[in-house]
Amino acid sequence: MKTLRFKSSLKCNGCVNAIKPGMQSIDGIKSWRVILDVQDKVIEVDTEDDEEKIAKAVQEAVTREGYSLEKLSD
């Protein structure tokens, strides 16, 4: 299993709830979590699927709700 990490502009649990439907609809994500108590507000996504496909789907789900997202290097 691979964990993808993204820097986001999420600020609170309300933001997390806003992206939840989009994130839960992505096929290939085993689990995901948001770490709000760090400066970069990291989203971690566990997957066994194609990393590029998952990264693109996460980008679309988060930006569709008005938040920014940047994939962090491994």
PDB file of N, H, CA, C and O in Angstrom:
ATOM      1  N   MET A   1       0.846  -1.175   0.000  1.00  0.00           N
ATOM      2  CA  MET A   1       0.000   0.000   0.000  1.00  0.00           C
ATOM      3  C   MET A   1       0.892   1.238   0.000  1.00  0.00           C
ATOM      4  O   MET A   1       1.941   1.263   0.643  1.00  0.00           O
ATOM      5  N   LYS A   2       0.469   2.239  -0.713  1.00  0.00           N
ATOM      6  H   LYS A   2      -0.383   2.219  -1.236  1.00  0.00           H
ATOM      7  CA  LYS A   2       1.202   3.495  -0.849  1.00  0.00           C
ATOM      8  C   LYS A   2       0.394   4.604  -0.180  1.00  0.00           C
ATOM      9  O   LYS A   2      -0.830   4.643  -0.295  1.00  0.00           O
ATOM     10  N   THR A   3       1.086   5.504   0.520  1.00  0.00           N
ATOM     11  H   THR A   3       2.081   5.472   0.613  1.00  0.00           H
ATOM     12  CA  THR A   3       0.436   6.665   1.117  1.00  0.00           C
ATOM     13  C   THR A   3       0.845   7.910   0.344  1.00  0.00           C
ATOM     14  O   THR A   3       2.025   8.255   0.283  1.00  0.00           O
ATOM     15  N   LEU A   4      -0.135   8.578  -0.241  1.00  0.00           N
ATOM     16  H   LEU A   4      -1.094   8.298  -0.191  1.00  0.00           H
ATOM     17  CA  LEU A   4       0.096   9.840  -0.938  1.00  0.00           C
ATOM     18  C   LEU A   4      -0.173  10.968   0.047  1.00  0.00           C
ATOM     19  O   LEU A   4      -1.110  10.900   0.842  1.00  0.00           O
ATOM     20  N   ARG A   5       0.655  12.006  -0.012  1.00  0.00           N
ATOM     21  H   ARG A   5       1.417  12.062  -0.658  1.00  0.00           H
ATOM     22  CA  ARG A   5       0.510  13.142   0.907  1.00  0.00           C
ATOM     23  C   ARG A   5       0.328  14.431   0.112  1.00  0.00           C
ATOM     24  O   ARG A   5       1.001  14.664  -0.892  1.00  0.00           O
ATOM     25  N   PHE A   6      -0.596  15.258   0.584  1.00  0.00           N
ATOM     26  H   PHE A   6      -1.143  15.069   1.399  1.00  0.00           H
ATOM     27  CA  PHE A   6      -0.921  16.514  -0.082  1.00  0.00           C
ATOM     28  C   PHE A   6      -0.963  17.646   0.940  1.00  0.00           C
ATOM     29  O   PHE A   6      -1.467  17.469   2.049  1.00  0.00           O
ATOM     30  N   LYS A   7      -0.439  18.796   0.569  1.00  0.00           N
ATOM     31  H   LYS A   7      -0.030  18.940  -0.332  1.00  0.00           H
ATOM     32  CA  LYS A   7      -0.574  20.027   1.350  1.00  0.00           C
ATOM     33  C   LYS A   7      -1.884  20.668   0.914  1.00  0.00           C
ATOM     34  O   LYS A   7      -2.159  20.761  -0.282  1.00  0.00           O
ATOM     35  N   SER A   8      -2.698  21.112   1.874  1.00  0.00           N
ATOM     36  H   SER A   8      -2.475  21.037   2.846  1.00  0.00           H
ATOM     37  CA  SER A   8      -4.007  21.660   1.511  1.00  0.00           C
ATOM     38  C   SER A   8      -4.267  22.993   2.202  1.00  0.00           C
ATOM     39  O   SER A   8      -3.534  23.403   3.102  1.00  0.00           O
ATOM     40  N   SER A   9      -5.327  23.655   1.756  1.00  0.00           N
ATOM     41  H   SER A   9      -5.922  23.323   1.025  1.00  0.00           H
ATOM     42  CA  SER A   9      -5.744  24.908   2.387  1.00  0.00           C
ATOM     43  C   SER A   9      -6.911  24.691   3.354  1.00  0.00           C
ATOM     44  O   SER A   9      -7.553  25.655   3.772  1.00  0.00           O
ATOM     45  N   LEU A  10      -7.189  23.438   3.712  1.00  0.00           N
ATOM     46  H   LEU A  10      -6.668  22.655   3.373  1.00  0.00           H
ATOM     47  CA  LEU A  10      -8.243  23.158   4.689  1.00  0.00           C
ATOM     48  C   LEU A  10      -7.858  23.798   6.020  1.00  0.00           C
ATOM     49  O   LEU A  10      -6.677  23.863   6.362  1.00  0.00           O
ATOM     50  N   LYS A  11      -8.847  24.268   6.768  1.00  0.00           N
ATOM     51  H   LYS A  11      -9.806  24.215   6.490  1.00  0.00           H
ATOM     52  CA  LYS A  11      -8.547  24.951   8.016  1.00  0.00           C
ATOM     53  C   LYS A  11      -9.214  24.329   9.242  1.00  0.00           C
ATOM     54  O   LYS A  11      -8.732  24.498  10.362  1.00  0.00           O
ATOM     55  N   CYS A  12     -10.321  23.612   9.037  1.00  0.00           N
ATOM     56  H   CYS A  12     -10.712  23.474   8.127  1.00  0.00           H
ATOM     57  CA  CYS A  12     -11.082  23.127  10.187  1.00  0.00           C
ATOM     58  C   CYS A  12     -11.866  21.866   9.811  1.00  0.00           C
ATOM     59  O   CYS A  12     -11.833  21.410   8.668  1.00  0.00           O
ATOM     60  N   ASN A  13     -12.562  21.324  10.795  1.00  0.00           N
ATOM     61  H   ASN A  13     -12.588  21.694  11.723  1.00  0.00           H
ATOM     62  CA  ASN A  13     -13.368  20.127  10.544  1.00  0.00           C
ATOM     63  C   ASN A  13     -14.512  20.396   9.573  1.00  0.00           C
ATOM     64  O   ASN A  13     -14.954  19.485   8.872  1.00  0.00           O
ATOM     65  N   GLY A  14     -14.995  21.631   9.524  1.00  0.00           N
ATOM     66  H   GLY A  14     -14.636  22.371  10.094  1.00  0.00           H
ATOM     67  CA  GLY A  14     -16.020  21.987   8.547  1.00  0.00           C
ATOM     68  C   GLY A  14     -15.499  21.834   7.125  1.00  0.00           C
ATOM     69  O   GLY A  14     -16.218  21.385   6.233  1.00  0.00           O
ATOM     70  N   CYS A  15     -14.234  22.215   6.923  1.00  0.00           N
ATOM     71  H   CYS A  15     -13.649  22.580   7.648  1.00  0.00           H
ATOM     72  CA  CYS A  15     -13.599  22.055   5.610  1.00  0.00           C
ATOM     73  C   CYS A  15     -13.486  20.569   5.264  1.00  0.00           C
ATOM     74  O   CYS A  15     -13.746  20.159   4.133  1.00  0.00           O
ATOM     75  N   VAL A  16     -13.096  19.780   6.249  1.00  0.00           N
ATOM     76  H   VAL A  16     -12.884  20.113   7.168  1.00  0.00           H
ATOM     77  CA  VAL A  16     -12.962  18.336   6.037  1.00  0.00           C
ATOM     78  C   VAL A  16     -14.318  17.748   5.652  1.00  0.00           C
ATOM     79  O   VAL A  16     -14.404  16.925   4.741  1.00  0.00           O
ATOM     80  N   ASN A  17     -15.369  18.169   6.342  1.00  0.00           N
ATOM     81  H   ASN A  17     -15.299  18.838   7.083  1.00  0.00           H
ATOM     82  CA  ASN A  17     -16.711  17.677   6.023  1.00  0.00           C
ATOM     83  C   ASN A  17     -17.142  18.081   4.618  1.00  0.00           C
ATOM     84  O   ASN A  17     -17.890  17.354   3.964  1.00  0.00           O
ATOM     85  N   ALA A  18     -16.673  19.236   4.151  1.00  0.00           N
ATOM     86  H   ALA A  18     -16.064  19.827   4.682  1.00  0.00           H
ATOM     87  CA  ALA A  18     -17.030  19.700   2.808  1.00  0.00           C
ATOM     88  C   ALA A  18     -16.440  18.802   1.718  1.00  0.00           C
ATOM     89  O   ALA A  18     -17.075  18.582   0.687  1.00  0.00           O
ATOM     90  N   ILE A  19     -15.228  18.285   1.942  1.00  0.00           N
ATOM     91  H   ILE A  19     -14.713  18.464   2.780  1.00  0.00           H
ATOM     92  CA  ILE A  19     -14.593  17.443   0.919  1.00  0.00           C
ATOM     93  C   ILE A  19     -14.935  15.965   1.076  1.00  0.00           C
ATOM     94  O   ILE A  19     -14.662  15.167   0.179  1.00  0.00           O
ATOM     95  N   LYS A  20     -15.529  15.598   2.204  1.00  0.00           N
ATOM     96  H   LYS A  20     -15.751  16.246   2.932  1.00  0.00           H
ATOM     97  CA  LYS A  20     -15.792  14.183   2.507  1.00  0.00           C
ATOM     98  C   LYS A  20     -16.573  13.449   1.418  1.00  0.00           C
ATOM     99  O   LYS A  20     -16.149  12.364   1.021  1.00  0.00           O
ATOM    100  N   PRO A  21     -17.698  13.983   0.909  1.00  0.00           N
ATOM    101  CA  PRO A  21     -18.429  13.238  -0.130  1.00  0.00           C
ATOM    102  C   PRO A  21     -17.576  12.967  -1.372  1.00  0.00           C
ATOM    103  O   PRO A  21     -17.608  11.865  -1.920  1.00  0.00           O
ATOM    104  N   GLY A  22     -16.826  13.955  -1.808  1.00  0.00           N
ATOM    105  H   GLY A  22     -16.800  14.850  -1.363  1.00  0.00           H
ATOM    106  CA  GLY A  22     -15.975  13.776  -2.980  1.00  0.00           C
ATOM    107  C   GLY A  22     -14.876  12.759  -2.745  1.00  0.00           C
ATOM    108  O   GLY A  22     -14.580  11.941  -3.616  1.00  0.00           O
ATOM    109  N   MET A  23     -14.274  12.811  -1.573  1.00  0.00           N
ATOM    110  H   MET A  23     -14.515  13.476  -0.866  1.00  0.00           H
ATOM    111  CA  MET A  23     -13.198  11.868  -1.253  1.00  0.00           C
ATOM    112  C   MET A  23     -13.742  10.442  -1.145  1.00  0.00           C
ATOM    113  O   MET A  23     -13.111   9.497  -1.618  1.00  0.00           O
ATOM    114  N   GLN A  24     -14.897  10.291  -0.530  1.00  0.00           N
ATOM    115  H   GLN A  24     -15.410  11.059  -0.146  1.00  0.00           H
ATOM    116  CA  GLN A  24     -15.472   8.960  -0.350  1.00  0.00           C
ATOM    117  C   GLN A  24     -15.948   8.351  -1.663  1.00  0.00           C
ATOM    118  O   GLN A  24     -16.146   7.139  -1.748  1.00  0.00           O
ATOM    119  N   SER A  25     -16.133   9.173  -2.678  1.00  0.00           N
ATOM    120  H   SER A  25     -15.972  10.158  -2.609  1.00  0.00           H
ATOM    121  CA  SER A  25     -16.608   8.654  -3.962  1.00  0.00           C
ATOM    122  C   SER A  25     -15.471   8.191  -4.876  1.00  0.00           C
ATOM    123  O   SER A  25     -15.728   7.675  -5.963  1.00  0.00           O
ATOM    124  N   ILE A  26     -14.222   8.368  -4.450  1.00  0.00           N
ATOM    125  H   ILE A  26     -14.012   8.787  -3.567  1.00  0.00           H
ATOM    126  CA  ILE A  26     -13.081   8.005  -5.297  1.00  0.00           C
ATOM    127  C   ILE A  26     -12.784   6.513  -5.155  1.00  0.00           C
ATOM    128  O   ILE A  26     -12.419   6.041  -4.078  1.00  0.00           O
ATOM    129  N   ASP A  27     -12.944   5.778  -6.256  1.00  0.00           N
ATOM    130  H   ASP A  27     -13.240   6.161  -7.131  1.00  0.00           H
ATOM    131  CA  ASP A  27     -12.596   4.357  -6.257  1.00  0.00           C
ATOM    132  C   ASP A  27     -11.083   4.219  -6.160  1.00  0.00           C
ATOM    133  O   ASP A  27     -10.344   4.949  -6.822  1.00  0.00           O
ATOM    134  N   GLY A  28     -10.627   3.289  -5.339  1.00  0.00           N
ATOM    135  H   GLY A  28     -11.227   2.696  -4.802  1.00  0.00           H
ATOM    136  CA  GLY A  28      -9.199   3.026  -5.229  1.00  0.00           C
ATOM    137  C   GLY A  28      -8.571   3.575  -3.964  1.00  0.00           C
ATOM    138  O   GLY A  28      -7.420   3.260  -3.661  1.00  0.00           O
ATOM    139  N   ILE A  29      -9.306   4.394  -3.216  1.00  0.00           N
ATOM    140  H   ILE A  29     -10.241   4.650  -3.462  1.00  0.00           H
ATOM    141  CA  ILE A  29      -8.792   4.892  -1.937  1.00  0.00           C
ATOM    142  C   ILE A  29      -9.196   3.905  -0.851  1.00  0.00           C
ATOM    143  O   ILE A  29     -10.380   3.627  -0.662  1.00  0.00           O
ATOM    144  N   LYS A  30      -8.205   3.379  -0.141  1.00  0.00           N
ATOM    145  H   LYS A  30      -7.244   3.605  -0.295  1.00  0.00           H
ATOM    146  CA  LYS A  30      -8.476   2.454   0.966  1.00  0.00           C
ATOM    147  C   LYS A  30      -8.889   3.232   2.209  1.00  0.00           C
ATOM    148  O   LYS A  30      -9.830   2.851   2.905  1.00  0.00           O
ATOM    149  N   SER A  31      -8.173   4.337   2.486  1.00  0.00           N
ATOM    150  H   SER A  31      -7.408   4.647   1.921  1.00  0.00           H
ATOM    151  CA  SER A  31      -8.502   5.210   3.609  1.00  0.00           C
ATOM    152  C   SER A  31      -7.868   6.569   3.366  1.00  0.00           C
ATOM    153  O   SER A  31      -6.952   6.706   2.555  1.00  0.00           O
ATOM    154  N   TRP A  32      -8.363   7.565   4.072  1.00  0.00           N
ATOM    155  H   TRP A  32      -9.108   7.454   4.731  1.00  0.00           H
ATOM    156  CA  TRP A  32      -7.798   8.908   3.967  1.00  0.00           C
ATOM    157  C   TRP A  32      -8.017   9.637   5.283  1.00  0.00           C
ATOM    158  O   TRP A  32      -8.933   9.316   6.040  1.00  0.00           O
ATOM    159  N   ARG A  33      -7.170  10.616   5.545  1.00  0.00           N
ATOM    160  H   ARG A  33      -6.425  10.876   4.930  1.00  0.00           H
ATOM    161  CA  ARG A  33      -7.260  11.390   6.769  1.00  0.00           C
ATOM    162  C   ARG A  33      -6.678  12.777   6.523  1.00  0.00           C
ATOM    163  O   ARG A  33      -5.861  12.974   5.624  1.00  0.00           O
ATOM    164  N   VAL A  34      -7.111  13.721   7.332  1.00  0.00           N
ATOM    165  H   VAL A  34      -7.774  13.560   8.062  1.00  0.00           H
ATOM    166  CA  VAL A  34      -6.596  15.085   7.261  1.00  0.00           C
ATOM    167  C   VAL A  34      -5.932  15.389   8.594  1.00  0.00           C
ATOM    168  O   VAL A  34      -6.515  15.163   9.655  1.00  0.00           O
ATOM    169  N   ILE A  35      -4.719  15.898   8.534  1.00  0.00           N
ATOM    170  H   ILE A  35      -4.245  16.081   7.672  1.00  0.00           H
ATOM    171  CA  ILE A  35      -3.979  16.276   9.737  1.00  0.00           C
ATOM    172  C   ILE A  35      -4.034  17.801   9.822  1.00  0.00           C
ATOM    173  O   ILE A  35      -3.300  18.499   9.122  1.00  0.00           O
ATOM    174  N   LEU A  36      -4.909  18.307  10.686  1.00  0.00           N
ATOM    175  H   LEU A  36      -5.505  17.741  11.255  1.00  0.00           H
ATOM    176  CA  LEU A  36      -5.128  19.745  10.784  1.00  0.00           C
ATOM    177  C   LEU A  36      -4.166  20.442  11.739  1.00  0.00           C
ATOM    178  O   LEU A  36      -4.030  21.664  11.691  1.00  0.00           O
ATOM    179  N   ASP A  37      -3.497  19.684  12.605  1.00  0.00           N
ATOM    180  H   ASP A  37      -3.607  18.690  12.644  1.00  0.00           H
ATOM    181  CA  ASP A  37      -2.646  20.325  13.611  1.00  0.00           C
ATOM    182  C   ASP A  37      -1.205  20.534  13.153  1.00  0.00           C
ATOM    183  O   ASP A  37      -0.304  20.673  13.981  1.00  0.00           O
ATOM    184  N   VAL A  38      -0.986  20.557  11.852  1.00  0.00           N
ATOM    185  H   VAL A  38      -1.718  20.445  11.179  1.00  0.00           H
ATOM    186  CA  VAL A  38       0.318  20.917  11.282  1.00  0.00           C
ATOM    187  C   VAL A  38       0.106  22.109  10.349  1.00  0.00           C
ATOM    188  O   VAL A  38      -1.004  22.323   9.860  1.00  0.00           O
ATOM    189  N   GLN A  39       1.145  22.873  10.104  1.00  0.00           N
ATOM    190  H   GLN A  39       2.047  22.699  10.501  1.00  0.00           H
ATOM    191  CA  GLN A  39       1.023  24.104   9.321  1.00  0.00           C
ATOM    192  C   GLN A  39       0.443  23.869   7.929  1.00  0.00           C
ATOM    193  O   GLN A  39      -0.390  24.648   7.467  1.00  0.00           O
ATOM    194  N   ASP A  40       0.874  22.804   7.259  1.00  0.00           N
ATOM    195  H   ASP A  40       1.550  22.171   7.634  1.00  0.00           H
ATOM    196  CA  ASP A  40       0.458  22.576   5.875  1.00  0.00           C
ATOM    197  C   ASP A  40      -0.884  21.863   5.726  1.00  0.00           C
ATOM    198  O   ASP A  40      -1.320  21.632   4.598  1.00  0.00           O
ATOM    199  N   LYS A  41      -1.558  21.505   6.830  1.00  0.00           N
ATOM    200  H   LYS A  41      -1.204  21.693   7.746  1.00  0.00           H
ATOM    201  CA  LYS A  41      -2.866  20.834   6.773  1.00  0.00           C
ATOM    202  C   LYS A  41      -2.828  19.685   5.769  1.00  0.00           C
ATOM    203  O   LYS A  41      -3.405  19.769   4.685  1.00  0.00           O
ATOM    204  N   VAL A  42      -2.147  18.624   6.145  1.00  0.00           N
ATOM    205  H   VAL A  42      -1.679  18.556   7.026  1.00  0.00           H
ATOM    206  CA  VAL A  42      -1.833  17.513   5.252  1.00  0.00           C
ATOM    207  C   VAL A  42      -3.014  16.551   5.096  1.00  0.00           C
ATOM    208  O   VAL A  42      -3.664  16.176   6.072  1.00  0.00           O
ATOM    209  N   ILE A  43      -3.271  16.166   3.854  1.00  0.00           N
ATOM    210  H   ILE A  43      -2.743  16.470   3.061  1.00  0.00           H
ATOM    211  CA  ILE A  43      -4.216  15.093   3.552  1.00  0.00           C
ATOM    212  C   ILE A  43      -3.380  13.876   3.180  1.00  0.00           C
ATOM    213  O   ILE A  43      -2.528  13.955   2.295  1.00  0.00           O
ATOM    214  N   GLU A  44      -3.618  12.749   3.852  1.00  0.00           N
ATOM    215  H   GLU A  44      -4.311  12.685   4.571  1.00  0.00           H
ATOM    216  CA  GLU A  44      -2.936  11.492   3.530  1.00  0.00           C
ATOM    217  C   GLU A  44      -3.960  10.526   2.952  1.00  0.00           C
ATOM    218  O   GLU A  44      -5.064  10.376   3.477  1.00  0.00           O
ATOM    219  N   VAL A  45      -3.574   9.880   1.868  1.00  0.00           N
ATOM    220  H   VAL A  45      -2.678  10.002   1.441  1.00  0.00           H
ATOM    221  CA  VAL A  45      -4.461   8.955   1.162  1.00  0.00           C
ATOM    222  C   VAL A  45      -3.729   7.631   0.986  1.00  0.00           C
ATOM    223  O   VAL A  45      -2.638   7.589   0.418  1.00  0.00           O
ATOM    224  N   ASP A  46      -4.333   6.547   1.475  1.00  0.00           N
ATOM    225  H   ASP A  46      -5.219   6.580   1.937  1.00  0.00           H
ATOM    226  CA  ASP A  46      -3.767   5.208   1.307  1.00  0.00           C
ATOM    227  C   ASP A  46      -4.430   4.543   0.107  1.00  0.00           C
ATOM    228  O   ASP A  46      -5.656   4.511  -0.004  1.00  0.00           O
ATOM    229  N   THR A  47      -3.597   4.011  -0.792  1.00  0.00           N
ATOM    230  H   THR A  47      -2.601   4.037  -0.702  1.00  0.00           H
ATOM    231  CA  THR A  47      -4.128   3.385  -2.003  1.00  0.00           C
ATOM    232  C   THR A  47      -3.205   2.278  -2.490  1.00  0.00           C
ATOM    233  O   THR A  47      -2.005   2.281  -2.215  1.00  0.00           O
ATOM    234  N   GLU A  48      -3.781   1.344  -3.210  1.00  0.00           N
ATOM    235  H   GLU A  48      -4.756   1.342  -3.434  1.00  0.00           H
ATOM    236  CA  GLU A  48      -3.010   0.328  -3.924  1.00  0.00           C
ATOM    237  C   GLU A  48      -3.193   0.528  -5.425  1.00  0.00           C
ATOM    238  O   GLU A  48      -2.691  -0.261  -6.226  1.00  0.00           O
ATOM    239  N   ASP A  49      -3.903   1.569  -5.798  1.00  0.00           N
ATOM    240  H   ASP A  49      -4.311   2.209  -5.147  1.00  0.00           H
ATOM    241  CA  ASP A  49      -4.228   1.870  -7.189  1.00  0.00           C
ATOM    242  C   ASP A  49      -3.141   2.755  -7.800  1.00  0.00           C
ATOM    243  O   ASP A  49      -2.156   3.090  -7.142  1.00  0.00           O
ATOM    244  N   ASP A  50      -3.331   3.123  -9.054  1.00  0.00           N
ATOM    245  H   ASP A  50      -4.131   2.851  -9.589  1.00  0.00           H
ATOM    246  CA  ASP A  50      -2.397   3.979  -9.771  1.00  0.00           C
ATOM    247  C   ASP A  50      -2.294   5.346  -9.084  1.00  0.00           C
ATOM    248  O   ASP A  50      -3.300   6.034  -8.912  1.00  0.00           O
ATOM    249  N   GLU A  51      -1.081   5.734  -8.696  1.00  0.00           N
ATOM    250  H   GLU A  51      -0.263   5.175  -8.836  1.00  0.00           H
ATOM    251  CA  GLU A  51      -0.869   6.975  -7.948  1.00  0.00           C
ATOM    252  C   GLU A  51      -1.315   8.207  -8.721  1.00  0.00           C
ATOM    253  O   GLU A  51      -1.936   9.105  -8.151  1.00  0.00           O
ATOM    254  N   GLU A  52      -1.007   8.258 -10.005  1.00  0.00           N
ATOM    255  H   GLU A  52      -0.503   7.529 -10.467  1.00  0.00           H
ATOM    256  CA  GLU A  52      -1.380   9.424 -10.818  1.00  0.00           C
ATOM    257  C   GLU A  52      -2.898   9.574 -10.888  1.00  0.00           C
ATOM    258  O   GLU A  52      -3.427  10.679 -10.769  1.00  0.00           O
ATOM    259  N   LYS A  53      -3.585   8.466 -11.080  1.00  0.00           N
ATOM    260  H   LYS A  53      -3.156   7.568 -11.177  1.00  0.00           H
ATOM    261  CA  LYS A  53      -5.046   8.484 -11.170  1.00  0.00           C
ATOM    262  C   LYS A  53      -5.661   8.966  -9.856  1.00  0.00           C
ATOM    263  O   LYS A  53      -6.567   9.799  -9.853  1.00  0.00           O
ATOM    264  N   ILE A  54      -5.164   8.439  -8.751  1.00  0.00           N
ATOM    265  H   ILE A  54      -4.427   7.762  -8.753  1.00  0.00           H
ATOM    266  CA  ILE A  54      -5.689   8.813  -7.436  1.00  0.00           C
ATOM    267  C   ILE A  54      -5.373  10.275  -7.133  1.00  0.00           C
ATOM    268  O   ILE A  54      -6.234  11.005  -6.643  1.00  0.00           O
ATOM    269  N   ALA A  55      -4.144  10.708  -7.421  1.00  0.00           N
ATOM    270  H   ALA A  55      -3.445  10.115  -7.819  1.00  0.00           H
ATOM    271  CA  ALA A  55      -3.753  12.103  -7.163  1.00  0.00           C
ATOM    272  C   ALA A  55      -4.647  13.066  -7.941  1.00  0.00           C
ATOM    273  O   ALA A  55      -5.060  14.097  -7.410  1.00  0.00           O
ATOM    274  N   LYS A  56      -4.941  12.734  -9.183  1.00  0.00           N
ATOM    275  H   LYS A  56      -4.605  11.896  -9.614  1.00  0.00           H
ATOM    276  CA  LYS A  56      -5.806  13.589 -10.011  1.00  0.00           C
ATOM    277  C   LYS A  56      -7.219  13.635  -9.440  1.00  0.00           C
ATOM    278  O   LYS A  56      -7.831  14.701  -9.383  1.00  0.00           O
ATOM    279  N   ALA A  57      -7.736  12.493  -9.019  1.00  0.00           N
ATOM    280  H   ALA A  57      -7.238  11.627  -9.064  1.00  0.00           H
ATOM    281  CA  ALA A  57      -9.089  12.433  -8.463  1.00  0.00           C
ATOM    282  C   ALA A  57      -9.186  13.214  -7.147  1.00  0.00           C
ATOM    283  O   ALA A  57     -10.178  13.900  -6.902  1.00  0.00           O
ATOM    284  N   VAL A  58      -8.159  13.108  -6.307  1.00  0.00           N
ATOM    285  H   VAL A  58      -7.353  12.551  -6.507  1.00  0.00           H
ATOM    286  CA  VAL A  58      -8.136  13.857  -5.045  1.00  0.00           C
ATOM    287  C   VAL A  58      -8.085  15.353  -5.344  1.00  0.00           C
ATOM    288  O   VAL A  58      -8.805  16.139  -4.728  1.00  0.00           O
ATOM    289  N   GLN A  59      -7.233  15.743  -6.289  1.00  0.00           N
ATOM    290  H   GLN A  59      -6.648  15.105  -6.789  1.00  0.00           H
ATOM    291  CA  GLN A  59      -7.121  17.152  -6.688  1.00  0.00           C
ATOM    292  C   GLN A  59      -8.490  17.693  -7.112  1.00  0.00           C
ATOM    293  O   GLN A  59      -8.892  18.779  -6.694  1.00  0.00           O
ATOM    294  N   GLU A  60      -9.191  16.936  -7.935  1.00  0.00           N
ATOM    295  H   GLU A  60      -8.864  16.054  -8.275  1.00  0.00           H
ATOM    296  CA  GLU A  60     -10.507  17.369  -8.414  1.00  0.00           C
ATOM    297  C   GLU A  60     -11.518  17.469  -7.275  1.00  0.00           C
ATOM    298  O   GLU A  60     -12.290  18.426  -7.214  1.00  0.00           O
ATOM    299  N   ALA A  61     -11.518  16.488  -6.374  1.00  0.00           N
ATOM    300  H   ALA A  61     -10.891  15.710  -6.424  1.00  0.00           H
ATOM    301  CA  ALA A  61     -12.478  16.477  -5.267  1.00  0.00           C
ATOM    302  C   ALA A  61     -12.266  17.661  -4.329  1.00  0.00           C
ATOM    303  O   ALA A  61     -13.230  18.264  -3.859  1.00  0.00           O
ATOM    304  N   VAL A  62     -11.016  17.990  -4.059  1.00  0.00           N
ATOM    305  H   VAL A  62     -10.232  17.500  -4.441  1.00  0.00           H
ATOM    306  CA  VAL A  62     -10.709  19.066  -3.113  1.00  0.00           C
ATOM    307  C   VAL A  62     -10.908  20.441  -3.759  1.00  0.00           C
ATOM    308  O   VAL A  62     -11.513  21.327  -3.156  1.00  0.00           O
ATOM    309  N   THR A  63     -10.408  20.618  -4.969  1.00  0.00           N
ATOM    310  H   THR A  63      -9.917  19.898  -5.460  1.00  0.00           H
ATOM    311  CA  THR A  63     -10.531  21.933  -5.613  1.00  0.00           C
ATOM    312  C   THR A  63     -11.979  22.240  -6.008  1.00  0.00           C
ATOM    313  O   THR A  63     -12.365  23.407  -6.079  1.00  0.00           O
ATOM    314  N   ARG A  64     -12.770  21.217  -6.262  1.00  0.00           N
ATOM    315  H   ARG A  64     -12.457  20.269  -6.204  1.00  0.00           H
ATOM    316  CA  ARG A  64     -14.194  21.418  -6.579  1.00  0.00           C
ATOM    317  C   ARG A  64     -14.913  22.119  -5.417  1.00  0.00           C
ATOM    318  O   ARG A  64     -15.881  22.848  -5.631  1.00  0.00           O
ATOM    319  N   GLU A  65     -14.436  21.894  -4.198  1.00  0.00           N
ATOM    320  H   GLU A  65     -13.649  21.302  -4.024  1.00  0.00           H
ATOM    321  CA  GLU A  65     -15.036  22.528  -3.018  1.00  0.00           C
ATOM    322  C   GLU A  65     -14.382  23.869  -2.685  1.00  0.00           C
ATOM    323  O   GLU A  65     -14.734  24.497  -1.686  1.00  0.00           O
ATOM    324  N   GLY A  66     -13.431  24.313  -3.516  1.00  0.00           N
ATOM    325  H   GLY A  66     -13.145  23.803  -4.327  1.00  0.00           H
ATOM    326  CA  GLY A  66     -12.842  25.636  -3.338  1.00  0.00           C
ATOM    327  C   GLY A  66     -11.546  25.684  -2.552  1.00  0.00           C
ATOM    328  O   GLY A  66     -11.094  26.763  -2.171  1.00  0.00           O
ATOM    329  N   TYR A  67     -10.944  24.531  -2.305  1.00  0.00           N
ATOM    330  H   TYR A  67     -11.312  23.654  -2.615  1.00  0.00           H
ATOM    331  CA  TYR A  67      -9.692  24.477  -1.547  1.00  0.00           C
ATOM    332  C   TYR A  67      -8.527  24.195  -2.484  1.00  0.00           C
ATOM    333  O   TYR A  67      -8.698  23.610  -3.554  1.00  0.00           O
ATOM    334  N   SER A  68      -7.342  24.620  -2.065  1.00  0.00           N
ATOM    335  H   SER A  68      -7.203  25.095  -1.196  1.00  0.00           H
ATOM    336  CA  SER A  68      -6.150  24.340  -2.870  1.00  0.00           C
ATOM    337  C   SER A  68      -5.498  23.054  -2.376  1.00  0.00           C
ATOM    338  O   SER A  68      -5.697  22.631  -1.238  1.00  0.00           O
ATOM    339  N   LEU A  69      -4.721  22.450  -3.257  1.00  0.00           N
ATOM    340  H   LEU A  69      -4.560  22.794  -4.182  1.00  0.00           H
ATOM    341  CA  LEU A  69      -4.071  21.182  -2.943  1.00  0.00           C
ATOM    342  C   LEU A  69      -2.782  21.083  -3.730  1.00  0.00           C
ATOM    343  O   LEU A  69      -2.732  21.443  -4.906  1.00  0.00           O
ATOM    344  N   GLU A  70      -1.745  20.597  -3.081  1.00  0.00           N
ATOM    345  H   GLU A  70      -1.786  20.304  -2.125  1.00  0.00           H
ATOM    346  CA  GLU A  70      -0.446  20.404  -3.730  1.00  0.00           C
ATOM    347  C   GLU A  70       0.125  19.069  -3.268  1.00  0.00           C
ATOM    348  O   GLU A  70       0.254  18.828  -2.068  1.00  0.00           O
ATOM    349  N   LYS A  71       0.467  18.206  -4.216  1.00  0.00           N
ATOM    350  H   LYS A  71       0.362  18.402  -5.191  1.00  0.00           H
ATOM    351  CA  LYS A  71       1.042  16.905  -3.861  1.00  0.00           C
ATOM    352  C   LYS A  71       2.442  17.111  -3.307  1.00  0.00           C
ATOM    353  O   LYS A  71       3.261  17.814  -3.900  1.00  0.00           O
ATOM    354  N   LEU A  72       2.707  16.494  -2.171  1.00  0.00           N
ATOM    355  H   LEU A  72       2.042  15.923  -1.689  1.00  0.00           H
ATOM    356  CA  LEU A  72       4.031  16.553  -1.567  1.00  0.00           C
ATOM    357  C   LEU A  72       4.876  15.422  -2.122  1.00  0.00           C
ATOM    358  O   LEU A  72       4.366  14.330  -2.374  1.00  0.00           O
ATOM    359  N   SER A  73       6.168  15.673  -2.316  1.00  0.00           N
ATOM    360  H   SER A  73       6.583  16.560  -2.111  1.00  0.00           H
ATOM    361  CA  SER A  73       7.044  14.625  -2.846  1.00  0.00           C
ATOM    362  C   SER A  73       7.244  13.536  -1.804  1.00  0.00           C
ATOM    363  O   SER A  73       7.120  13.761  -0.600  1.00  0.00           O
ATOM    364  N   ASP A  74       7.555  12.361  -2.305  1.00  0.00           N
ATOM    365  H   ASP A  74       7.655  12.178  -3.283  1.00  0.00           H
ATOM    366  CA  ASP A  74       7.738  11.188  -1.434  1.00  0.00           C
ATOM    367  C   ASP A  74       8.919  11.360  -0.517  1.00  0.00           C
ATOM    368  O   ASP A  74       9.216  10.471   0.281  1.00  0.00           O
TER     369      ASP A  74
END
